[in-house]
């Protein structure tokens, strides 16, 4: 090889190294095709609540000109699968991550891995366990969500009012130890404390799922046939309870209260099969989460807590609220 060939080879090698370095930097920033890449990891893609959240996130990504990756486990209870998804996204060098934890404590280690990879994390809808996060030294860019405790208070206060302070209640909880459901139940219990005639006769997990809502409430009805109210910590379980009520030939005899205000629940309210639910506006959560994630990715300041409005939906406003959506 003569001197000229050696110089050309050297220049070619330098160019390859420079390109590789640039590609690595782009990967670290989570860019693909020139666009920053942000991931939204939800609890499931099968729940209308999260479908609405995805829609809001997609609109925000479009407005902000970023690539959005949306992934989730098949079931809300599959926290191990959710953690695998997050780890894979970390390995793929996404620029930022918005996460709705399937387990408030369980996902803390994988959020820590995102911290180590310098990937900002926005937590959505369900807060991380504060003690577990603090003990592990885990940091998040922001929390986006509504006040679940306040929502529980709202639906509990509604029950006290419409029942004139007298009701025998069954509660369908979410996943045991799950911050979202625990806060809703706690708010509900606190709201009915001042009404001694409102009694919780049974409180059992149905793990956010419709079939479990049906089975658990069917069993409760057999054990407590005098139940006149069921509070389901999400509408999916509430719709399962409505099916159990129909199967027991008790339609119209048991008041059903839900949470989330998904379209099927709004229709059930309009039809008189459900009394009330609490609206959280997940589309607004999805939008705010991606907006916060993009800011954090750019190193811009993000509020530690971004609240999303919440409100009571009854027959008086179910149709109007649905039209507004």
C-alpha positions in Angstrom: 0.0 0.0 0.0 1.5 3.3 -1.0 1.4 6.6 1.0 -1.7 7.9 -0.8 -3.6 4.7 -0.2 -2.7 4.7 3.5 -3.9 8.3 3.8 -7.2 7.4 2.1 -7.7 4.4 4.3 -7.0 6.5 7.4 -9.6 9.1 6.3 -12.2 6.4 5.6 -11.6 4.8 9.1 -12.0 8.2 10.7 -15.2 8.9 8.9 -16.6 5.5 10.0 -15.7 6.2 13.6 -17.3 9.6 13.4 -20.5 8.2 11.9 -20.7 5.4 14.5 -20.2 7.9 17.3 -22.9 10.1 15.9 -25.3 7.1 15.7 -24.5 6.1 19.2 -25.3 9.7 20.4 -28.5 9.7 18.5 -29.5 6.3 20.0 -28.7 7.6 23.5 -31.0 10.5 22.8 -33.7 8.1 21.7 -33.9 9.5 18.1 -35.0 7.7 15.1 -35.2 9.2 11.6 -34.3 12.6 13.1 -37.2 12.6 15.6 -36.9 12.1 19.4 -38.5 8.9 20.5 -40.7 8.7 23.6 -42.3 5.6 25.1 -45.6 5.2 26.9 -45.9 2.0 28.8 -49.4 1.4 30.2 -50.9 -1.4 32.3 -52.9 -2.9 29.4 -54.2 -2.0 26.0 -57.5 -3.8 26.6 -59.1 -1.3 28.9 -61.0 1.7 27.4 -59.5 3.9 30.0 -56.0 3.2 28.6 -57.2 3.4 25.0 -58.3 7.0 25.8 -54.9 7.6 27.4 -53.1 6.4 24.3 -55.3 8.6 22.1 -54.3 11.7 24.1 -50.6 10.7 24.1 -50.6 10.1 20.3 -52.1 13.6 19.7 -49.4 15.2 21.9 -46.7 13.3 20.1 -48.0 14.4 16.8 -48.2 18.1 17.9 -44.7 17.9 19.4 -43.2 16.0 16.3 -41.8 13.1 18.3 -42.0 9.3 17.6 -44.2 7.6 20.2 -43.9 3.9 21.2 -46.9 2.5 23.0 -46.6 -0.9 24.8 -48.3 -2.8 27.6 -48.8 -6.2 29.0 -52.0 -8.1 28.1 -53.3 -8.0 31.7 -53.1 -5.3 34.3 -51.9 -7.8 36.9 -48.8 -8.8 34.8 -46.3 -6.5 36.5 -43.4 -8.8 35.5 -44.2 -8.4 31.8 -44.5 -4.6 32.2 -41.0 -4.6 33.8 -39.6 -6.6 30.9 -41.1 -4.1 28.5 -39.5 -1.2 30.3 -36.1 -2.9 30.4 -36.3 -3.5 26.6 -37.1 0.1 26.0 -34.2 1.2 28.1 -32.0 -1.1 26.0 -33.5 0.5 22.9 -32.3 3.9 24.2 -35.7 5.7 24.1 -35.3 9.4 25.0 -37.9 9.5 27.7 -40.5 7.2 29.3 -44.0 7.7 30.6 -45.1 4.8 32.8 -48.4 3.7 34.4 -47.1 1.3 37.0 -48.9 -2.1 37.3 -47.2 -2.4 40.8 -46.4 0.7 42.8 -43.5 -1.0 44.6 -42.6 -3.7 42.1 -41.6 -1.3 39.3 -39.2 0.8 41.4 -36.1 -1.2 40.5 -36.7 -0.9 36.7 -37.3 2.9 37.1 -34.0 2.9 38.8 -32.4 1.3 35.7 -33.9 4.1 33.6 -32.3 6.6 36.0 -28.9 4.9 35.5 -29.4 5.1 31.8 -30.2 8.9 32.1 -33.7 8.3 30.7 -36.2 10.6 32.4 -39.4 8.9 33.7 -42.8 10.4 34.0 -45.2 8.4 36.2 -48.8 8.4 35.1 -52.1 7.6 36.9 -50.6 5.4 39.7 -47.9 6.8 41.9 -44.8 4.9 42.8 -44.5 3.7 46.4 -42.8 6.7 48.1 -40.9 4.7 50.7 -39.7 2.1 48.2 -38.6 4.8 45.8 -36.8 6.8 48.5 -35.1 3.7 49.9 -33.8 2.8 46.4 -32.8 6.4 45.6 -35.1 6.4 42.5 -36.1 9.7 40.9 -38.9 10.6 38.6 -39.4 13.7 36.4 -43.0 14.2 37.3 -46.3 12.5 38.2 -49.3 13.1 36.0 -52.7 12.0 37.3 -55.9 12.8 39.1 -56.5 12.6 42.9 -57.8 9.1 43.5 -58.4 9.8 47.1 -60.5 12.8 46.3 -62.4 10.7 43.7 -63.2 8.2 46.4 -64.5 11.0 48.6 -66.6 12.3 45.8 -68.4 9.0 45.1 -68.7 8.3 48.8 -70.3 11.7 49.5 -72.7 11.1 46.6 -73.8 7.8 48.2 -74.4 9.4 51.6 -76.6 12.0 49.9 -78.7 9.8 47.6 -79.2 7.1 50.2 -80.1 9.5 53.0 -77.3 8.0 55.0 -78.5 4.5 54.9 -76.9 1.8 52.7 -75.4 -1.7 52.9 -72.3 -1.6 50.6 -70.0 -4.1 48.9 -66.7 -2.8 47.7 -64.9 -4.3 44.7 -61.2 -3.4 45.2 -58.5 -3.3 42.6 -55.2 -5.1 42.9 -54.3 -5.6 46.6 -51.6 -3.1 47.6 -52.1 -1.1 44.4 -51.9 2.6 45.2 -54.7 3.6 42.8 -57.3 1.3 44.2 -56.2 1.7 47.8 -56.5 5.5 47.6 -60.0 5.2 46.1 -61.2 2.9 48.8 -59.6 5.1 51.5 -61.3 8.2 50.2 -64.7 6.4 50.0 -64.4 5.0 53.5 -63.5 8.5 54.9 -66.4 10.1 53.1 -69.0 7.7 54.7 -67.5 7.9 58.2 -70.0 10.5 59.2 -72.9 8.4 58.2 -73.2 5.5 60.6 -76.1 4.1 58.6 -73.8 3.5 55.6 -72.2 0.1 56.3 -69.6 -1.8 54.3 -70.6 -5.4 54.6 -67.9 -6.8 52.2 -64.7 -5.5 50.6 -62.8 -7.8 48.2 -60.3 -7.5 45.4 -61.5 -8.1 41.8 -58.2 -7.1 40.2 -59.6 -4.5 37.9 -61.2 -7.1 35.6 -64.8 -7.6 34.4 -65.0 -11.3 34.8 -63.7 -11.1 38.3 -66.1 -8.2 39.1 -68.9 -10.6 38.1 -67.6 -13.6 40.0 -66.7 -11.7 43.2 -69.9 -9.8 43.4 -72.0 -12.9 42.6 -70.3 -14.5 45.7 -70.9 -11.4 47.8 -74.6 -11.4 46.8 -74.9 -15.0 48.0 -73.3 -14.2 51.3 -75.0 -10.8 51.8 -78.3 -10.9 49.9 -79.3 -7.6 51.6 -76.6 -5.6 49.8 -78.2 -2.6 48.2 -75.0 -0.8 46.9 -71.8 -1.8 45.2 -68.8 0.5 44.8 -66.4 -0.8 42.2 -63.0 0.9 42.1 -63.1 0.9 38.3 -66.0 0.8 35.8 -64.8 -2.5 34.3 -65.4 -4.3 37.6 -68.7 -2.3 38.0 -69.9 -3.6 34.6 -69.2 -7.1 35.8 -71.2 -6.5 38.9 -74.1 -5.2 36.8 -74.0 -8.6 35.0 -74.0 -10.4 38.3 -77.0 -8.3 39.4 -78.9 -9.2 36.3 -78.1 -12.9 36.7 -79.5 -12.7 40.2 -82.7 -11.1 38.9 -82.0 -8.0 41.0 -81.7 -5.4 38.2 -82.9 -2.0 39.5 -82.6 -3.1 43.2 -78.9 -2.5 43.7 -77.1 0.8 43.3 -73.9 0.6 41.3 -71.1 3.1 41.7 -68.0 3.1 39.5 -64.8 5.0 38.8 -63.2 6.2 35.4 -66.3 7.2 33.4 -65.6 5.0 30.4 -68.1 5.1 27.6 -69.8 1.8 28.6 -70.3 3.1 32.1 -71.7 6.4 30.9 -74.2 4.4 28.7 -75.1 2.2 31.8 -75.8 5.4 33.7 -77.9 6.8 30.9 -79.8 3.5 30.8 -80.3 3.4 34.6 -78.1 0.3 35.2 -75.4 2.3 37.0 -76.0 5.2 39.4 -72.8 7.2 39.1 -69.1 7.1 38.3 -66.0 9.4 38.7 -64.5 10.9 35.5 -60.7 11.2 35.3 -60.2 12.2 31.6 -57.4 9.8 30.7 -56.9 11.4 27.3 -55.8 14.5 29.2 -53.4 12.4 31.3 -51.9 10.9 28.1 -51.4 14.3 26.6 -49.9 15.8 29.7 -47.6 12.8 30.2 -46.0 13.1 26.8 -45.7 16.8 27.0 -43.9 16.4 30.4 -41.7 13.6 29.1 -40.6 15.7 26.1 -39.7 18.6 28.3 -37.7 16.4 30.6 -35.9 14.8 27.7 -34.9 18.3 26.6 -33.7 19.2 30.0 -36.5 21.7 30.6 -38.1 22.1 34.0 -41.2 20.0 34.7 -43.6 20.3 37.6 -43.2 17.5 40.1 -47.0 17.0 40.2 -49.3 17.6 37.3 -53.0 17.3 38.3 -55.8 16.3 35.9 -59.3 17.3 36.7 -61.8 14.9 38.2 -65.6 15.0 38.6 -68.8 13.2 39.3 -70.9 11.7 36.5 -74.6 10.9 37.1 -77.6 10.6 34.9 -78.0 14.4 34.9 -74.7 14.9 33.0 -73.6 11.6 31.6 -74.9 12.3 28.1 -73.7 15.9 28.1 -70.2 14.8 29.3 -70.0 12.1 26.7 -70.9 14.5 23.9 -68.2 16.9 25.2 -65.6 14.1 25.0 
